Amino acid sequence: MSARLALEGVAARLGDRAVLAGVDLAVAPGEIVGLVGRNGAGKTTLLRIAAGTLAPDAGRVTLDGSEIASFDRRARARIVALVPQDTQVPFPFSVAELVLMGRTPHLGFLGFEDAHDLDVARAAMQRMGIEALADRAAPTLSGGERQLAVVARALAQEPRLLLLDEPTAFLDLRHRLEVLTVLRERAADGASALVVSHDLGLAARFCDRLVLLGDGRVLAEGPPRDVLSPDTLRAAFGIEAEIVTAPDGTPLVVPRSVTTR
């Protein structure tokens, strides 16, 4: 079976700075992969390349075995949904309207939503617990409420691949768990996800594999218990840390100090 998403030898520069240098990464159908690393490691750039919104300077990106460049924007949006780190909504769309925008790639020639589209959007809002916000203007939402609405919009898109950049950054603990539980539900149905996260504990608990980026390269990848070691954390984050095991076997990172250089 082809990987849902595959990056081969991907390199990218922003201005005169090399951000990614020969990255290989794959996400299988039904798999959740966590992308972790310090600030500036290239995680957001990699996600934009995976979404097709940024072309790499070198390397190859495929979706379900086909070159990402072979999909037009509409066709790509039926496969991939991107949840950015912080989405600003400058126009006074209601939350219901914002979530319904996720149906755009699926609309017919005239661009009108039908009963099915409305049902899908409504179900996405219900799943994220934001039905009560349906009539609220998006610019009036708190950061956490807006993030839940954007995740609901991505769910309404019904993608086979979800790309999420710090999706839990503005959320309280309950809603962090809710978002990641939804990803596990989607994975059980065959969808895939690539999730950027600074919360190593939640990433270890909900992701099948972790990919650790550092200086634009993959420093380690594999099951969370293999990636989250004192040596890799020292190399990637410049910290001394102890790894303890939770009762369910999940590795937990206990930072001790910053390494001296």
Stockholm file with secondary structure:
# STOCKHOLM 1.0

chainA/1-261         MSARLALEGVAARLGDRAVLAGVDLAVAPGEIVGLVGRNGAGKTTLLRIAAGTLAPDAGRVTLDGSEIASFDRRARARIVALVPQDTQVPFPFSVAELVLMGRTPHLGFLGFEDAHDLDVARAAMQRMGIEALADRAAPTLSGGERQLAVVARALAQEPRLLLLDEPTAFLDLRHRLEVLTVLRERAADGASALVVSHDLGLAARFCDRLVLLGDGRVLAEGPPRDVLSPDTLRAAFGIEAEIVTAPDGTPLVVPRSVTTR
#=GR chainA/1-261 SS CCCSEEEEEEEEEETTEEEEEEEEEEECTTCEEEEECSTTSSHHHHHHHHHTSSCCSEEEEEETTEEGGGSCHHHHHTTEEEECSSCCCCSCCBHHHHHHGGGGGGCCTTCCCCHHHHHHHHHHHHHTTCGGGTTSBGGGSCHHHHHHHHHHHHHHTCCSEEEEESTTTTCCHHHHHHHHHHHHHHHHTTCEEEEECSCHHHHHHHCSEEEEEETTEEEEEESHHHHCCHHHHHHHHSEEEEEEECTTSCEEEEEEEECCC
#=GC SS_cons         CCCSEEEEEEEEEETTEEEEEEEEEEECTTCEEEEECSTTSSHHHHHHHHHTSSCCSEEEEEETTEEGGGSCHHHHHTTEEEECSSCCCCSCCBHHHHHHGGGGGGCCTTCCCCHHHHHHHHHHHHHTTCGGGTTSBGGGSCHHHHHHHHHHHHHHTCCSEEEEESTTTTCCHHHHHHHHHHHHHHHHTTCEEEEECSCHHHHHHHCSEEEEEETTEEEEEESHHHHCCHHHHHHHHSEEEEEEECTTSCEEEEEEEECCC
//
